[in-house]
């Protein structure tokens, strides 16, 4: 007998088939309990995150008020300066405000000729 005939004959002898289990009874309360638990867990996570953000902001230095830049002289008159002669000037800058002063780019002085 060939292998395929043996398989067929073996299948024919076995008439008992596995019986499927009855469908599980649905429990709607379990679904609602799981959903409520998920919402409570999400609310708790949000509360912890917001508390963490507040503690981070509390540890950062307070910026307080506004900065105020004060310059000791607003103009310098060099008089007549020959061409190609270098001249230097110094300015004293100070922050008289009660907040931190940040200079984002270097200042460029304005050069006026004549007058």
KEFI-406337 format. One record per residue: residue number from 1; residue in three letters; chain; y, z, x negated of N, C-alpha, C in turn. Coordinates in steps of 0.1 Angstrom, whole numbers, plus 5000, padded with zeros to 4 digits. Last residue first. Example, Ala and Ser with C-alpha at 12.3 -4.5 7.8 and 13.67 -1.06 7.14 Angstrom:
<pts>
num=2, residu=SER, chaine=A, n_Y=4978, n_Z=5071, n_X=4872, ca_Y=4989, ca_Z=5071, ca_X=4863, c_Y=5000, c_Z=5079, c_X=4871 .
num=1, residu=ALA, chaine=A, n_Y=4943, n_Z=5078, n_X=4868, ca_Y=4955, ca_Z=5078, ca_X=4877, c_Y=4967, c_Z=5078, c_X=4868 .
</pts>
This chain:
<pts>
num=115, residu=UNK, chaine=A, n_Y=6168, n_Z=5110, n_X=4693, ca_Y=6175, ca_Z=5121, ca_X=4700, c_Y=6186, c_Z=5126, c_X=4692 .
num=114, residu=UNK, chaine=A, n_Y=6140, n_Z=5100, n_X=4675, ca_Y=6154, ca_Z=5099, ca_X=4678, c_Y=6160, c_Z=5112, c_X=4684 .
num=113, residu=UNK, chaine=A, n_Y=6108, n_Z=5104, n_X=4690, ca_Y=6117, ca_Z=5098, ca_X=4680, c_Y=6131, c_Z=5098, c_X=4684 .
num=112, residu=UNK, chaine=A, n_Y=6083, n_Z=5127, n_X=4696, ca_Y=6095, ca_Z=5121, ca_X=4701, c_Y=6103, c_Z=5116, c_X=4689 .
num=111, residu=UNK, chaine=A, n_Y=6050, n_Z=5133, n_X=4702, ca_Y=6059, ca_Z=5130, ca_X=4691, c_Y=6071, c_Z=5122, c_X=4698 .
num=110, residu=UNK, chaine=A, n_Y=6030, n_Z=5158, n_X=4715, ca_Y=6038, ca_Z=5146, ca_X=4718, c_Y=6049, c_Z=5145, c_X=4708 .
num=109, residu=UNK, chaine=A, n_Y=5997, n_Z=5167, n_X=4704, ca_Y=6011, ca_Z=5169, ca_X=4705, c_Y=6019, c_Z=5156, c_X=4708 .
num=108, residu=UNK, chaine=A, n_Y=5968, n_Z=5173, n_X=4721, ca_Y=5975, ca_Z=5163, ca_X=4713, c_Y=5990, c_Z=5165, c_X=4715 .
num=107, residu=UNK, chaine=A, n_Y=5942, n_Z=5197, n_X=4720, ca_Y=5955, ca_Z=5193, ca_X=4725, c_Y=5961, c_Z=5182, c_X=4716 .
num=106, residu=UNK, chaine=A, n_Y=5907, n_Z=5191, n_X=4725, ca_Y=5918, ca_Z=5195, ca_X=4716, c_Y=5932, c_Z=5189, c_X=4721 .
num=105, residu=UNK, chaine=A, n_Y=5893, n_Z=5203, n_X=4755, ca_Y=5895, ca_Z=5192, ca_X=4746, c_Y=5907, c_Z=5196, c_X=4737 .
num=104, residu=UNK, chaine=A, n_Y=5891, n_Z=5228, n_X=4767, ca_Y=5880, ca_Z=5219, ca_X=4769, c_Y=5881, c_Z=5207, c_X=4759 .
num=103, residu=UNK, chaine=A, n_Y=5895, n_Z=5261, n_X=4762, ca_Y=5901, ca_Z=5248, ca_X=4758, c_Y=5890, c_Z=5237, c_X=4758 .
num=102, residu=UNK, chaine=A, n_Y=5896, n_Z=5288, n_X=4782, ca_Y=5887, ca_Z=5278, ca_X=4776, c_Y=5895, c_Z=5265, c_X=4774 .
num=101, residu=UNK, chaine=A, n_Y=5902, n_Z=5322, n_X=4786, ca_Y=5908, ca_Z=5309, ca_X=4784, c_Y=5899, c_Z=5300, c_X=4777 .
num=100, residu=UNK, chaine=A, n_Y=5894, n_Z=5347, n_X=4810, ca_Y=5891, ca_Z=5340, ca_X=4797, c_Y=5897, c_Z=5326, c_X=4797 .
num=99, residu=UNK, chaine=A, n_Y=5921, n_Z=5365, n_X=4824, ca_Y=5909, ca_Z=5358, ca_X=4825, c_Y=5906, c_Z=5351, c_X=4812 .
num=98, residu=UNK, chaine=A, n_Y=5947, n_Z=5375, n_X=4824, ca_Y=5936, ca_Z=5385, ca_X=4824, c_Y=5922, c_Z=5379, c_X=4826 .
num=97, residu=UNK, chaine=A, n_Y=5970, n_Z=5359, n_X=4800, ca_Y=5964, ca_Z=5362, ca_X=4813, c_Y=5952, c_Z=5372, c_X=4812 .
num=96, residu=UNK, chaine=A, n_Y=5978, n_Z=5352, n_X=4776, ca_Y=5984, ca_Z=5364, ca_X=4781, c_Y=5979, c_Z=5367, c_X=4795 .
num=95, residu=UNK, chaine=A, n_Y=5965, n_Z=5339, n_X=4748, ca_Y=5962, ca_Z=5340, ca_X=4762, c_Y=5968, c_Z=5353, c_X=4767 .
num=94, residu=UNK, chaine=A, n_Y=5984, n_Z=5320, n_X=4725, ca_Y=5978, ca_Z=5332, ca_X=4729, c_Y=5975, c_Z=5332, c_X=4744 .
num=93, residu=UNK, chaine=A, n_Y=5992, n_Z=5302, n_X=4696, ca_Y=5988, ca_Z=5302, ca_X=4710, c_Y=5981, c_Z=5315, c_X=4713 .
num=92, residu=UNK, chaine=A, n_Y=6017, n_Z=5292, n_X=4674, ca_Y=6008, ca_Z=5303, ca_X=4677, c_Y=6005, c_Z=5303, c_X=4692 .
num=91, residu=UNK, chaine=A, n_Y=6018, n_Z=5263, n_X=4654, ca_Y=6021, ca_Z=5270, ca_X=4667, c_Y=6012, c_Z=5281, c_X=4669 .
num=90, residu=UNK, chaine=A, n_Y=6032, n_Z=5246, n_X=4627, ca_Y=6022, ca_Z=5256, ca_X=4632, c_Y=6027, c_Z=5262, c_X=4645 .
num=89, residu=UNK, chaine=A, n_Y=6034, n_Z=5215, n_X=4610, ca_Y=6040, ca_Z=5225, ca_X=4620, c_Y=6029, c_Z=5234, c_X=4624 .
num=88, residu=UNK, chaine=A, n_Y=6043, n_Z=5193, n_X=4584, ca_Y=6034, ca_Z=5202, ca_X=4591, c_Y=6041, c_Z=5211, c_X=4600 .
num=87, residu=UNK, chaine=A, n_Y=6047, n_Z=5159, n_X=4573, ca_Y=6053, ca_Z=5172, ca_X=4577, c_Y=6042, c_Z=5180, c_X=4584 .
num=86, residu=UNK, chaine=A, n_Y=6046, n_Z=5134, n_X=4549, ca_Y=6039, ca_Z=5142, ca_X=4558, c_Y=6046, c_Z=5155, c_X=4560 .
num=85, residu=UNK, chaine=A, n_Y=6062, n_Z=5103, n_X=4548, ca_Y=6063, ca_Z=5117, ca_X=4543, c_Y=6056, c_Z=5125, c_X=4554 .
num=84, residu=UNK, chaine=A, n_Y=6064, n_Z=5077, n_X=4558, ca_Y=6053, ca_Z=5081, ca_X=4550, c_Y=6053, c_Z=5094, c_X=4543 .
num=83, residu=UNK, chaine=A, n_Y=6100, n_Z=5078, n_X=4560, ca_Y=6087, ca_Z=5071, ca_X=4564, c_Y=6076, c_Z=5075, c_X=4553 .
num=82, residu=UNK, chaine=A, n_Y=6117, n_Z=5109, n_X=4560, ca_Y=6115, ca_Z=5096, ca_X=4555, c_Y=6101, c_Z=5091, c_X=4560 .
num=81, residu=UNK, chaine=A, n_Y=6132, n_Z=5126, n_X=4587, ca_Y=6120, ca_Z=5126, ca_X=4579, c_Y=6118, c_Z=5111, c_X=4574 .
num=80, residu=UNK, chaine=A, n_Y=6158, n_Z=5146, n_X=4599, ca_Y=6154, ca_Z=5132, ca_X=4594, c_Y=6143, c_Z=5133, c_X=4584 .
num=79, residu=UNK, chaine=A, n_Y=6143, n_Z=5173, n_X=4617, ca_Y=6155, ca_Z=5166, ca_X=4612, c_Y=6150, c_Z=5151, c_X=4608 .
num=78, residu=UNK, chaine=A, n_Y=6123, n_Z=5186, n_X=4629, ca_Y=6121, ca_Z=5184, ca_X=4615, c_Y=6134, c_Z=5177, c_X=4609 .
num=77, residu=UNK, chaine=A, n_Y=6121, n_Z=5209, n_X=4654, ca_Y=6129, ca_Z=5198, ca_X=4650, c_Y=6129, c_Z=5197, c_X=4634 .
num=76, residu=UNK, chaine=A, n_Y=6097, n_Z=5217, n_X=4678, ca_Y=6101, ca_Z=5219, ca_X=4664, c_Y=6110, c_Z=5206, c_X=4660 .
num=75, residu=UNK, chaine=A, n_Y=6091, n_Z=5235, n_X=4709, ca_Y=6095, ca_Z=5223, ca_X=4701, c_Y=6099, c_Z=5226, c_X=4687 .
num=74, residu=UNK, chaine=A, n_Y=6082, n_Z=5259, n_X=4718, ca_Y=6079, ca_Z=5247, ca_X=4726, c_Y=6083, c_Z=5234, c_X=4719 .
num=73, residu=UNK, chaine=A, n_Y=6065, n_Z=5285, n_X=4704, ca_Y=6076, ca_Z=5276, ca_X=4703, c_Y=6073, c_Z=5263, c_X=4711 .
num=72, residu=UNK, chaine=A, n_Y=6043, n_Z=5301, n_X=4712, ca_Y=6054, ca_Z=5308, ca_X=4706, c_Y=6067, c_Z=5299, c_X=4705 .
num=71, residu=UNK, chaine=A, n_Y=6027, n_Z=5297, n_X=4743, ca_Y=6030, ca_Z=5291, ca_X=4730, c_Y=6043, c_Z=5297, c_X=4725 .
num=70, residu=UNK, chaine=A, n_Y=6001, n_Z=5309, n_X=4764, ca_Y=6015, ca_Z=5311, ca_X=4759, c_Y=6017, c_Z=5305, c_X=4745 .
num=69, residu=UNK, chaine=A, n_Y=5981, n_Z=5305, n_X=4792, ca_Y=5984, ca_Z=5300, ca_X=4778, c_Y=5998, c_Z=5302, c_X=4775 .
num=68, residu=UNK, chaine=A, n_Y=5963, n_Z=5325, n_X=4811, ca_Y=5977, ca_Z=5320, ca_X=4810, c_Y=5979, c_Z=5317, c_X=4795 .
num=67, residu=UNK, chaine=A, n_Y=5936, n_Z=5327, n_X=4835, ca_Y=5941, ca_Z=5327, ca_X=4821, c_Y=5956, c_Z=5322, c_X=4821 .
num=66, residu=UNK, chaine=A, n_Y=5931, n_Z=5350, n_X=4862, ca_Y=5934, ca_Z=5336, ca_X=4857, c_Y=5939, c_Z=5337, c_X=4843 .
num=65, residu=UNK, chaine=A, n_Y=5907, n_Z=5376, n_X=4865, ca_Y=5919, ca_Z=5368, ca_X=4870, c_Y=5919, c_Z=5355, c_X=4863 .
num=64, residu=UNK, chaine=A, n_Y=5873, n_Z=5378, n_X=4863, ca_Y=5885, ca_Z=5385, ca_X=4867, c_Y=5896, c_Z=5376, c_X=4872 .
num=63, residu=UNK, chaine=A, n_Y=5848, n_Z=5372, n_X=4855, ca_Y=5859, ca_Z=5363, ca_X=4850, c_Y=5872, c_Z=5369, c_X=4854 .
num=62, residu=UNK, chaine=A, n_Y=5823, n_Z=5393, n_X=4842, ca_Y=5833, ca_Z=5390, ca_X=4853, c_Y=5844, c_Z=5382, c_X=4848 .
num=61, residu=UNK, chaine=A, n_Y=5792, n_Z=5383, n_X=4828, ca_Y=5806, ca_Z=5389, ca_X=4827, c_Y=5815, c_Z=5384, c_X=4838 .
num=60, residu=UNK, chaine=A, n_Y=5762, n_Z=5389, n_X=4847, ca_Y=5771, ca_Z=5380, ca_X=4840, c_Y=5785, c_Z=5386, c_X=4839 .
num=59, residu=UNK, chaine=A, n_Y=5749, n_Z=5406, n_X=4863, ca_Y=5748, ca_Z=5408, ca_X=4849, c_Y=5757, c_Z=5399, c_X=4841 .
num=58, residu=UNK, chaine=A, n_Y=5752, n_Z=5396, n_X=4889, ca_Y=5758, ca_Z=5409, ca_X=4885, c_Y=5758, c_Z=5412, c_X=4870 .
num=57, residu=UNK, chaine=A, n_Y=5737, n_Z=5373, n_X=4888, ca_Y=5751, ca_Z=5372, ca_X=4889, c_Y=5758, c_Z=5385, c_X=4885 .
num=56, residu=UNK, chaine=A, n_Y=5711, n_Z=5385, n_X=4888, ca_Y=5716, ca_Z=5376, ca_X=4877, c_Y=5731, c_Z=5375, c_X=4876 .
num=55, residu=UNK, chaine=A, n_Y=5711, n_Z=5398, n_X=4912, ca_Y=5711, ca_Z=5406, ca_X=4900, c_Y=5715, c_Z=5398, c_X=4888 .
num=54, residu=UNK, chaine=A, n_Y=5712, n_Z=5375, n_X=4930, ca_Y=5723, ca_Z=5385, ca_X=4929, c_Y=5723, c_Z=5393, c_X=4917 .
num=53, residu=UNK, chaine=A, n_Y=5687, n_Z=5364, n_X=4924, ca_Y=5700, ca_Z=5356, ca_X=4921, c_Y=5711, c_Z=5366, c_X=4920 .
num=52, residu=UNK, chaine=A, n_Y=5670, n_Z=5384, n_X=4933, ca_Y=5670, ca_Z=5380, ca_X=4919, c_Y=5683, c_Z=5373, c_X=4915 .
num=51, residu=UNK, chaine=A, n_Y=5676, n_Z=5382, n_X=4960, ca_Y=5679, ca_Z=5395, ca_X=4953, c_Y=5679, c_Z=5392, c_X=4938 .
num=50, residu=UNK, chaine=A, n_Y=5666, n_Z=5357, n_X=4966, ca_Y=5680, ca_Z=5359, ca_X=4967, c_Y=5684, c_Z=5372, c_X=4960 .
num=49, residu=UNK, chaine=A, n_Y=5638, n_Z=5361, n_X=4961, ca_Y=5646, ca_Z=5351, ca_X=4953, c_Y=5661, c_Z=5354, c_X=4954 .
num=48, residu=UNK, chaine=A, n_Y=5632, n_Z=5380, n_X=4980, ca_Y=5630, ca_Z=5383, ca_X=4966, c_Y=5638, c_Z=5374, c_X=4957 .
num=47, residu=UNK, chaine=A, n_Y=5637, n_Z=5365, n_X=5003, ca_Y=5644, ca_Z=5377, ca_X=5001, c_Y=5643, c_Z=5381, c_X=4986 .
num=46, residu=UNK, chaine=A, n_Y=5617, n_Z=5344, n_X=5001, ca_Y=5632, ca_Z=5341, ca_X=5001, c_Y=5640, c_Z=5353, c_X=4998 .
num=45, residu=UNK, chaine=A, n_Y=5594, n_Z=5359, n_X=5003, ca_Y=5597, ca_Z=5352, ca_X=4990, c_Y=5612, c_Z=5348, c_X=4989 .
num=44, residu=UNK, chaine=A, n_Y=5596, n_Z=5369, n_X=5029, ca_Y=5596, ca_Z=5378, ca_X=5018, c_Y=5599, c_Z=5371, c_X=5005 .
num=43, residu=UNK, chaine=A, n_Y=5595, n_Z=5344, n_X=5043, ca_Y=5607, ca_Z=5352, ca_X=5044, c_Y=5607, c_Z=5363, c_X=5033 .
num=42, residu=UNK, chaine=A, n_Y=5568, n_Z=5337, n_X=5036, ca_Y=5580, ca_Z=5328, ca_X=5032, c_Y=5593, c_Z=5336, c_X=5032 .
num=41, residu=UNK, chaine=A, n_Y=5554, n_Z=5357, n_X=5048, ca_Y=5553, ca_Z=5356, ca_X=5034, c_Y=5565, c_Z=5347, c_X=5029 .
num=40, residu=UNK, chaine=A, n_Y=5560, n_Z=5352, n_X=5075, ca_Y=5564, ca_Z=5365, ca_X=5069, c_Y=5564, c_Z=5364, c_X=5054 .
num=39, residu=UNK, chaine=A, n_Y=5548, n_Z=5327, n_X=5078, ca_Y=5562, ca_Z=5328, ca_X=5080, c_Y=5567, c_Z=5341, c_X=5073 .
num=38, residu=UNK, chaine=A, n_Y=5521, n_Z=5334, n_X=5073, ca_Y=5528, ca_Z=5324, ca_X=5064, c_Y=5543, c_Z=5325, c_X=5065 .
num=37, residu=UNK, chaine=A, n_Y=5516, n_Z=5350, n_X=5095, ca_Y=5515, ca_Z=5355, ca_X=5082, c_Y=5522, c_Z=5347, c_X=5072 .
num=36, residu=UNK, chaine=A, n_Y=5519, n_Z=5331, n_X=5116, ca_Y=5528, ca_Z=5342, ca_X=5115, c_Y=5528, c_Z=5349, c_X=5101 .
num=35, residu=UNK, chaine=A, n_Y=5497, n_Z=5315, n_X=5110, ca_Y=5510, ca_Z=5309, ca_X=5110, c_Y=5520, c_Z=5320, c_X=5108 .
num=34, residu=UNK, chaine=A, n_Y=5476, n_Z=5333, n_X=5113, ca_Y=5478, ca_Z=5327, ca_X=5100, c_Y=5492, c_Z=5321, c_X=5099 .
num=33, residu=UNK, chaine=A, n_Y=5479, n_Z=5338, n_X=5141, ca_Y=5480, ca_Z=5349, ca_X=5131, c_Y=5482, c_Z=5344, c_X=5117 .
num=32, residu=UNK, chaine=A, n_Y=5473, n_Z=5313, n_X=5151, ca_Y=5487, ca_Z=5319, ca_X=5153, c_Y=5489, c_Z=5330, c_X=5143 .
num=31, residu=UNK, chaine=A, n_Y=5446, n_Z=5310, n_X=5144, ca_Y=5456, ca_Z=5301, ca_X=5139, c_Y=5470, c_Z=5306, c_X=5140 .
num=30, residu=UNK, chaine=A, n_Y=5435, n_Z=5332, n_X=5158, ca_Y=5434, ca_Z=5331, ca_X=5143, c_Y=5445, c_Z=5322, c_X=5137 .
num=29, residu=UNK, chaine=A, n_Y=5439, n_Z=5325, n_X=5184, ca_Y=5446, ca_Z=5336, ca_X=5179, c_Y=5446, c_Z=5337, c_X=5164 .
num=28, residu=UNK, chaine=A, n_Y=5421, n_Z=5304, n_X=5189, ca_Y=5435, ca_Z=5301, ca_X=5187, c_Y=5443, c_Z=5313, c_X=5182 .
num=27, residu=UNK, chaine=A, n_Y=5392, n_Z=5296, n_X=5177, ca_Y=5399, ca_Z=5309, ca_X=5180, c_Y=5414, c_Z=5306, c_X=5178 .
num=26, residu=UNK, chaine=A, n_Y=5365, n_Z=5277, n_X=5189, ca_Y=5378, ca_Z=5278, ca_X=5183, c_Y=5385, c_Z=5291, c_X=5187 .
num=25, residu=UNK, chaine=A, n_Y=5332, n_Z=5278, n_X=5181, ca_Y=5342, ca_Z=5281, ca_X=5191, c_Y=5355, c_Z=5283, c_X=5184 .
num=24, residu=UNK, chaine=A, n_Y=5315, n_Z=5251, n_X=5166, ca_Y=5321, ca_Z=5264, ca_X=5165, c_Y=5331, c_Z=5266, c_X=5176 .
num=23, residu=UNK, chaine=A, n_Y=5288, n_Z=5233, n_X=5182, ca_Y=5302, ca_Z=5234, ca_X=5177, c_Y=5307, c_Z=5248, c_X=5177 .
num=22, residu=UNK, chaine=A, n_Y=5255, n_Z=5241, n_X=5170, ca_Y=5265, ca_Z=5239, ca_X=5181, c_Y=5279, c_Z=5240, c_X=5176 .
num=21, residu=UNK, chaine=A, n_Y=5240, n_Z=5222, n_X=5144, ca_Y=5245, ca_Z=5235, ca_X=5150, c_Y=5254, c_Z=5232, c_X=5161 .
num=20, residu=UNK, chaine=A, n_Y=5215, n_Z=5197, n_X=5149, ca_Y=5229, ca_Z=5201, ca_X=5145, c_Y=5232, c_Z=5214, c_X=5152 .
num=19, residu=UNK, chaine=A, n_Y=5182, n_Z=5198, n_X=5138, ca_Y=5191, ca_Z=5199, ca_X=5149, c_Y=5205, c_Z=5204, c_X=5144 .
num=18, residu=UNK, chaine=A, n_Y=5164, n_Z=5174, n_X=5120, ca_Y=5172, ca_Z=5186, ca_X=5120, c_Y=5182, c_Z=5187, c_X=5131 .
num=17, residu=UNK, chaine=A, n_Y=5136, n_Z=5161, n_X=5136, ca_Y=5149, ca_Z=5159, ca_X=5130, c_Y=5156, c_Z=5172, c_X=5130 .
num=16, residu=UNK, chaine=A, n_Y=5102, n_Z=5153, n_X=5136, ca_Y=5112, ca_Z=5164, ca_X=5138, c_Y=5125, c_Z=5161, c_X=5130 .
num=15, residu=UNK, chaine=A, n_Y=5086, n_Z=5134, n_X=5128, ca_Y=5093, ca_Z=5131, ca_X=5141, c_Y=5104, c_Z=5142, c_X=5143 .
num=14, residu=UNK, chaine=A, n_Y=5071, n_Z=5120, n_X=5104, ca_Y=5080, ca_Z=5131, ca_X=5105, c_Y=5089, c_Z=5128, c_X=5117 .
num=13, residu=UNK, chaine=A, n_Y=5057, n_Z=5096, n_X=5105, ca_Y=5050, ca_Z=5108, ca_X=5107, c_Y=5059, c_Z=5120, c_X=5110 .
num=12, residu=UNK, chaine=A, n_Y=5077, n_Z=5077, n_X=5097, ca_Y=5071, ca_Z=5077, ca_X=5111, c_Y=5064, c_Z=5089, c_X=5114 .
num=11, residu=UNK, chaine=A, n_Y=5081, n_Z=5083, n_X=5071, ca_Y=5092, ca_Z=5085, ca_X=5081, c_Y=5087, c_Z=5085, c_X=5095 .
num=10, residu=UNK, chaine=A, n_Y=5057, n_Z=5074, n_X=5061, ca_Y=5061, ca_Z=5088, ca_X=5060, c_Y=5072, c_Z=5092, c_X=5069 .
num=9, residu=UNK, chaine=A, n_Y=5059, n_Z=5047, n_X=5066, ca_Y=5048, ca_Z=5055, ca_X=5073, c_Y=5051, c_Z=5070, c_X=5072 .
num=8, residu=UNK, chaine=A, n_Y=5080, n_Z=5040, n_X=5049, ca_Y=5081, ca_Z=5038, ca_X=5064, c_Y=5071, c_Z=5047, c_X=5071 .
num=7, residu=UNK, chaine=A, n_Y=5070, n_Z=5047, n_X=5025, ca_Y=5082, ca_Z=5053, ca_X=5029, c_Y=5083, c_Z=5052, c_X=5044 .
num=6, residu=UNK, chaine=A, n_Y=5048, n_Z=5029, n_X=5024, ca_Y=5046, ca_Z=5044, ca_X=5023, c_Y=5058, c_Z=5051, c_X=5028 .
num=5, residu=UNK, chaine=A, n_Y=5061, n_Z=5005, n_X=5023, ca_Y=5053, ca_Z=5008, ca_X=5035, c_Y=5050, c_Z=5023, c_X=5035 .
num=4, residu=UNK, chaine=A, n_Y=5074, n_Z=5006, n_X=4998, ca_Y=5082, ca_Z=5006, ca_X=5010, c_Y=5074, c_Z=5009, c_X=5023 .
num=3, residu=UNK, chaine=A, n_Y=5052, n_Z=5006, n_X=4981, ca_Y=5061, ca_Z=5018, ca_X=4982, c_Y=5069, c_Z=5018, c_X=4994 .
num=2, residu=UNK, chaine=A, n_Y=5022, n_Z=4993, n_X=4995, ca_Y=5034, ca_Z=4992, ca_X=4987, c_Y=5043, c_Z=5004, c_X=4990 .
num=1, residu=UNK, chaine=A, n_Y=4988, n_Z=5000, n_X=4992, ca_Y=5000, ca_Z=5000, ca_X=5000, c_Y=5012, c_Z=5000, c_X=4991 .
</pts>
